Structures are given as C-alpha cells and as structure tokens.
Amino acid sequence: MSELDFYSIPKESLFNLTKSKPVVNGHTPVERIYYDRIRLNCDLGSNTYAIEEERGLGLVNLTEMTYLVYRQSQKTVEKREIIHF
C-alpha cells in the first residue's frame, strides 16, 4: 500500500479495524516520529535515508511516548519525545 493510500484511510476506520490499537509502521523514512493517535511511523532511515548524517535507528517506548535514536555516523544516542498531532 502506498503512503498516500495509507494516510487517506480515516482514523475511525483504522480504529475499528485494529480495535483501537495503534498501527506502528515503517517503510517511509522520517526525521522525527509523529503520532496521529492511530498511526506511528518509526522508520528513521537507518539504511536508506538520503542524508547519511541523519540516518538513525529508533527504539520506541509507547508507554512513555518517547524514543531513542541511534545515529550511526556520530555513534550517539538521543532521547526524544514522539510528536502528537
């Protein structure tokens, strides 16, 4: 399914399909993890993001709504909050 198709599905429909559980997905690299109360894309482009310095590997904590991002190029770990919209 394309990203456009996935994000065009109404939230209510996804809530019904998943019994109100969030859909955690990847496939499309993003710079920050965003959450719209049903969809959470946690692909930080560890191998595919165009800018090598921005490539990251994420570890998501859904209880705290935070994540750790490991930057391979700098060999650093940073804690971030998941952005809600």
C-alpha positions, -999 to +999 in steps of 0.1 A: +000+000+000+013+034-008+019+061+019-008+082+003-033+054+004-024+045+040-028+081+053-061+086+033-078+059+054-099+077+080-088+073+116-122+059+126-119+031+101-084+022+113-096+023+150-124-002+140-100-025+122-074-025+149-098-024+179-084+010+189-048-002+189-022+020+171-006+009+138+032+010+141+047+011+107+079+018+088+088+018+051+089+056+046+119+072+064+111+103+085+133+127+105+111+126+136+085+101+148+050+115+147+018+100+161-017+110+150-035+088+177-036+058+153-006+058+130+031+059+142+058+057+115+090+048+133+113+044+102+143+066+108+161+056+077+189+036+093+200+023+059+181+043+033+177+080+043+194+102+017+214+123+042+238+098+059+243+120+090+205+119+096+202+082+094+190+067+126+178+035+143+149+040+167+138+023+199+102+033+207+087+034+242+049+035+236+042+037+274+062+070+277+057+081+241+094+086+237+121+071+216+158+067+215+176+073+182+210+060+175+229+079+148+254+056+132+275+083+117+281+101+150+278+070+172+254+089+195+221+081+213+195+108+218+162+106+237+132+123+220+095+127+226+071+114+200+053+144+184+015+142+186-008+158+160 
